[in-house]
Amino acid sequence: MAVKLNEKAPDFRAPSTSGLYFDLPAMAGYPLVIYFYPKDNTPGCTTEAMNFRDRYGDFTGSGAVLVGVSRDSLKSHEGFKSKLDLPFELLSDADETVCKLFDVIKVKKMYGKNVRGIERSTFLIDRKGVLRKEWRGIKVPGHVDEVLDALKQLA
């Protein structure tokens, strides 16, 4: 069952870059921004990652933890993270466990064909683990500013 607004986010554990594992319960006490993106090294996902990277200090300055999630492998994530000099972790969700918890797998049109993939989405979880804001099917321009505004309103 997918997480709903103003409800506690379900616990999950996922492999992360830098040889780490990400555990949602370990984030208690910190606001958390989780952004889901379709694929490493694609134009929109690269721009989105760079936008989060460029404002990373604003997220950490608010006490928040920021992570990106896609179905790509850790090897792909490590290359993407290194290439873009990303200061935050990327989670590999190859089996779609986390994607299903947040209901971000959708059928989309690509070049006239139906393709199953991640709908670009971002979630803001408060210090108590409750989902407070979600953005689905987002457009990259201006999105990071919207997330930061919502994060500031949590404080």
C-alpha positions as CSV (number, residue, x, y, z in Angstrom):
1,M,0.0,0.0,0.0
2,A,1.4,3.4,-1.0
3,V,2.1,6.1,1.5
4,K,-0.5,8.8,1.9
5,L,-0.2,12.5,2.8
6,N,-0.2,13.1,6.6
7,E,0.5,9.5,7.3
8,K,3.7,7.9,8.5
9,A,6.0,6.8,5.7
10,P,6.6,3.0,5.5
11,D,10.0,1.9,6.7
12,F,12.3,0.7,4.0
13,R,16.0,-0.1,3.5
14,A,17.8,0.3,0.1
15,P,21.3,0.0,-1.2
16,S,23.0,3.4,-1.6
17,T,26.0,4.9,-3.3
18,S,29.3,5.0,-1.3
19,G,28.7,1.4,-0.2
20,L,26.1,2.4,2.3
21,Y,22.5,1.3,3.0
22,F,19.8,3.8,3.5
23,D,17.4,3.1,6.3
24,L,14.3,5.3,6.7
25,P,14.0,4.6,10.5
26,A,17.5,6.0,10.9
27,M,16.3,9.4,9.5
28,A,14.1,10.0,12.6
29,G,14.6,13.5,13.8
30,Y,15.6,14.9,10.3
31,P,13.3,16.2,7.6
32,L,13.8,14.0,4.5
33,V,13.5,14.9,0.8
34,I,13.3,11.8,-1.5
35,Y,13.2,12.5,-5.2
36,F,12.4,9.7,-7.7
37,Y,13.7,10.1,-11.2
38,P,13.5,7.8,-14.3
39,K,17.1,7.2,-15.4
40,D,20.7,8.2,-14.8
41,N,22.5,10.2,-17.5
42,T,19.4,11.3,-19.3
43,P,18.8,15.0,-20.0
44,G,16.0,15.8,-17.6
45,C,17.4,13.6,-14.8
46,T,20.8,15.2,-15.2
47,T,19.3,18.7,-15.0
48,E,17.2,17.8,-12.0
49,A,20.2,16.2,-10.2
50,M,22.3,19.3,-10.9
51,N,19.5,21.6,-9.6
52,F,19.4,19.6,-6.3
53,R,23.2,19.6,-6.2
54,D,23.4,23.4,-6.6
55,R,21.0,24.0,-3.8
56,Y,22.3,21.2,-1.5
57,G,23.6,23.6,1.0
58,D,20.1,25.1,1.4
59,F,18.8,21.6,2.2
60,T,21.4,20.7,4.7
61,G,21.2,24.3,6.2
62,S,17.6,23.4,7.0
63,G,18.7,20.2,8.6
64,A,17.3,18.0,5.9
65,V,18.6,14.8,4.3
66,L,18.3,14.6,0.5
67,V,18.4,11.4,-1.5
68,G,17.6,10.4,-5.1
69,V,16.0,7.1,-6.2
70,S,15.8,5.3,-9.5
71,R,15.8,1.7,-10.7
72,D,19.4,2.0,-12.0
73,S,22.2,-0.2,-10.6
74,L,24.6,1.0,-8.0
75,K,27.3,1.0,-10.6
76,S,25.3,3.3,-12.8
77,H,24.5,5.5,-9.8
78,E,28.2,5.7,-8.8
79,G,29.2,6.9,-12.3
80,F,26.3,9.4,-12.4
81,K,27.1,10.7,-8.9
82,S,30.8,11.1,-9.7
83,K,30.2,12.7,-13.2
84,L,27.9,15.4,-11.7
85,D,29.8,15.7,-8.3
86,L,26.6,15.0,-6.4
87,P,27.0,15.5,-2.6
88,F,24.0,13.3,-1.7
89,E,23.4,9.6,-1.9
90,L,21.5,7.8,-4.7
91,L,19.5,4.7,-3.9
92,S,19.2,1.8,-6.2
93,D,15.7,0.4,-6.4
94,A,16.1,-2.3,-9.1
95,D,13.3,-4.4,-7.7
96,E,11.0,-1.4,-7.4
97,T,10.3,-2.0,-3.7
98,V,10.7,1.7,-2.7
99,C,9.0,2.9,-5.9
100,K,5.9,0.8,-5.1
101,L,5.8,2.2,-1.5
102,F,5.5,5.7,-3.0
103,D,3.4,4.6,-6.0
104,V,5.7,6.2,-8.6
105,I,5.7,3.4,-11.3
106,K,3.5,4.5,-14.1
107,V,2.8,3.7,-17.7
108,K,4.0,6.6,-19.8
109,K,4.1,7.4,-23.5
110,M,7.6,7.5,-25.1
111,Y,7.9,7.9,-28.8
112,G,4.3,6.8,-29.2
113,K,4.7,3.6,-27.2
114,N,3.5,2.7,-23.7
115,V,6.5,2.3,-21.4
116,R,6.4,1.4,-17.7
117,G,8.7,3.6,-15.6
118,I,9.2,6.1,-12.8
119,E,7.1,9.2,-12.8
120,R,9.4,12.1,-11.7
121,S,8.2,12.7,-8.1
122,T,9.5,14.2,-4.9
123,F,8.3,13.6,-1.3
124,L,8.9,15.6,1.9
125,I,8.9,13.7,5.1
126,D,9.0,15.5,8.4
127,R,11.2,14.8,11.5
128,K,8.6,12.3,12.8
129,G,8.5,10.3,9.6
130,V,5.2,11.7,8.4
131,L,4.7,12.5,4.7
132,R,3.9,16.2,4.5
133,K,4.1,17.1,0.8
134,E,4.3,15.3,-2.5
135,W,5.0,16.5,-6.0
136,R,4.1,14.1,-8.8
137,G,4.7,14.3,-12.6
138,I,6.8,17.3,-12.0
139,K,8.6,19.6,-14.5
140,V,12.2,20.2,-13.6
141,P,12.4,24.0,-13.9
142,G,11.6,25.7,-10.5
143,H,11.0,22.4,-8.8
144,V,13.9,22.6,-6.3
145,D,12.7,26.1,-5.2
146,E,9.2,24.7,-4.5
147,V,10.7,21.9,-2.4
148,L,12.9,24.3,-0.4
149,D,9.9,26.6,0.2
150,A,7.9,23.6,1.6
151,L,10.9,22.5,3.7
152,K,11.1,26.0,5.3
153,Q,7.4,25.9,6.1
154,L,8.0,22.6,8.1
155,A,10.3,24.4,10.5
